Amino acid sequence: MQDHLTLLKLLADETRLRIINILAEGDSYVELIASKLELTPATVCYHLKKMEAAGMVRCSRSQFYIIYSLNADIFDRTLRDLLITGDTTADREAAYEREVISNFFKYGRLTRLPAQRKKQEIILREIARRFEPGRDYPEPEVNAIISEVYDDYCTVRREMIGCGLMTRRAVKGEYDVYRLT
């Protein structure tokens, strides 16, 4: 229920609603949003950080910019879903996962791999979302995708295989091929 209240409180702010409208048109970065809203980048950044902490927006790094996008899962909910007061186990688990991701990802990059196995699996599942299930990936492509979020792609790749998120098979004369399970 606390997550529902947080979302509703965030939606009660006009500036955040204006930011949501801009992001609904497409992904954007702080300076562009600030210029569209005629606000300072610091003000926009403040609101985006609150929205990111609540899981309303996601961010990723693209060269020199941090790109923000709406979290479709949040905005696919109905008002009725937000008003239901029963706090289910699934809600608590989802909130825990969001908290773990928020603690280990900064500006779309993984700061470190958690030592605790449960948290590590949450982080690895978050990285796995960057892959298309059922598609074969050559090793250099897997390394490049993982490198976008974490420099030690070998460890992440090995842990994803160990968790059963990804399989590896050797192809004669070529790189290993990986597939998301």
C-alpha positions in Angstrom: 0.0 0.0 0.0 2.9 2.4 0.7 4.0 2.1 -2.9 0.5 3.0 -4.0 0.5 6.1 -1.8 3.9 7.1 -3.0 2.8 6.9 -6.6 -0.3 8.9 -6.0 1.7 11.5 -4.1 4.1 11.8 -7.0 1.3 12.1 -9.5 -0.2 15.0 -7.4 2.6 17.3 -8.5 2.0 19.4 -11.6 5.7 19.5 -12.6 5.9 15.7 -12.5 2.7 15.4 -14.5 4.3 17.6 -17.1 7.4 15.5 -17.1 5.3 12.4 -17.6 3.6 14.0 -20.6 7.0 14.7 -22.2 8.2 11.2 -21.5 5.0 9.8 -22.9 6.0 11.3 -26.3 9.4 9.5 -26.1 12.6 9.1 -24.1 14.4 12.3 -23.2 17.2 13.8 -21.1 17.2 16.4 -18.3 18.3 19.4 -20.3 15.7 18.9 -23.1 12.9 18.3 -20.5 14.1 21.5 -18.6 14.0 23.6 -21.8 10.5 22.3 -22.7 9.2 23.1 -19.3 11.2 26.3 -18.8 12.7 25.0 -15.6 16.2 24.6 -14.4 17.9 21.2 -15.0 18.4 20.9 -11.3 14.6 21.2 -10.7 13.9 18.5 -13.4 16.6 16.3 -12.0 15.1 16.5 -8.5 11.7 15.4 -9.8 13.2 12.6 -12.0 15.1 11.2 -9.0 12.0 11.0 -6.9 10.1 9.4 -9.9 13.0 6.9 -10.5 13.1 5.9 -6.8 9.3 5.1 -7.0 9.8 3.1 -10.2 7.9 5.5 -12.4 10.8 6.2 -14.7 13.9 4.3 -15.7 17.2 5.8 -16.8 20.1 4.6 -19.0 23.3 6.2 -20.1 23.7 7.1 -23.8 27.1 8.6 -24.5 27.1 11.9 -22.7 23.4 11.9 -21.6 21.3 10.1 -19.1 18.2 9.1 -20.9 14.9 8.8 -19.0 11.9 6.8 -20.1 8.5 5.9 -18.5 8.1 2.6 -16.8 5.2 1.1 -18.8 4.4 -1.4 -16.0 3.4 1.5 -13.7 1.3 3.4 -16.2 -0.5 0.3 -17.4 -2.2 0.1 -14.0 -5.7 1.4 -13.5 -6.7 3.8 -10.9 -8.6 0.9 -9.2 -5.3 -1.0 -8.9 -3.8 1.9 -7.1 -6.7 2.3 -4.7 -6.8 -1.3 -3.6 -5.4 -1.3 -0.1 -4.5 -5.0 0.3 -0.7 -5.3 0.5 0.0 -8.7 -1.2 3.1 -10.7 -1.1 3.6 -10.0 -4.8 3.5 -6.2 -4.0 6.0 -6.6 -1.3 8.3 -8.6 -3.5 8.0 -6.2 -6.4 8.8 -3.3 -4.0 11.8 -5.2 -2.7 13.1 -5.8 -6.3 12.7 -2.1 -7.1 14.6 -1.2 -4.0 17.4 -3.6 -4.8 17.6 -2.3 -8.4 17.6 1.3 -7.2 20.4 0.6 -4.7 22.7 -1.1 -7.2 22.0 0.9 -10.4 23.0 4.5 -10.7 22.4 6.4 -14.0 21.6 3.1 -15.7 24.8 1.4 -14.8 25.4 -1.3 -12.2 27.7 0.0 -9.5 28.7 -3.4 -8.2 27.3 -7.0 -8.0 25.7 -7.7 -4.7 27.2 -10.5 -2.6 23.8 -11.8 -1.4 22.5 -14.4 -3.8 18.9 -13.2 -3.8 19.9 -9.6 -4.6 22.3 -10.8 -7.2 19.6 -12.8 -9.0 17.4 -9.7 -9.0 20.2 -7.7 -10.6 20.9 -10.4 -13.1 17.3 -10.6 -14.1 17.3 -6.9 -14.6 20.3 -7.2 -17.0 18.7 -10.1 -18.8 15.8 -7.8 -19.8 18.2 -6.3 -22.3 18.2 -9.6 -24.2 15.5 -11.0 -26.5 14.4 -14.4 -25.2 15.0 -17.4 -27.6 17.5 -15.5 -29.8 21.0 -16.7 -30.3 23.7 -14.1 -29.4 27.4 -14.4 -30.4 29.8 -13.9 -27.5 30.9 -10.4 -28.6 27.3 -9.2 -28.8 26.6 -10.6 -25.3 29.7 -8.8 -24.0 28.7 -5.5 -25.6 25.2 -5.6 -24.2 26.4 -6.4 -20.7 29.2 -3.8 -21.0 26.6 -1.1 -21.4 25.6 -1.6 -17.7 28.7 -3.2 -16.1 32.4 -3.3 -17.1 33.1 -6.9 -15.8 30.9 -8.6 -18.5 32.7 -12.0 -18.0 31.5 -12.3 -14.4 28.0 -11.2 -15.2 27.8 -13.6 -18.2 29.1 -16.5 -16.0 26.6 -15.7 -13.2 23.7 -15.5 -15.7 24.6 -19.0 -16.9 25.0 -20.2 -13.3 21.5 -18.8 -12.4 20.0 -20.5 -15.4 19.1 -17.2 -17.1 21.3 -18.0 -20.1 22.7 -21.0 -21.8 26.0 -21.4 -23.6 26.9 -23.7 -26.5 30.1 -24.0 -28.4 29.9 -23.6 -32.2 32.9 -25.1 -34.1 35.2 -22.5 -35.4 33.2 -19.5 -34.1 32.5 -17.8 -30.8 30.3 -19.4 -28.2 26.6 -18.8 -28.7 24.4 -17.6 -25.9 20.7 -17.8 -25.5 18.4 -16.4 -22.9 16.3 -19.1 -21.3 
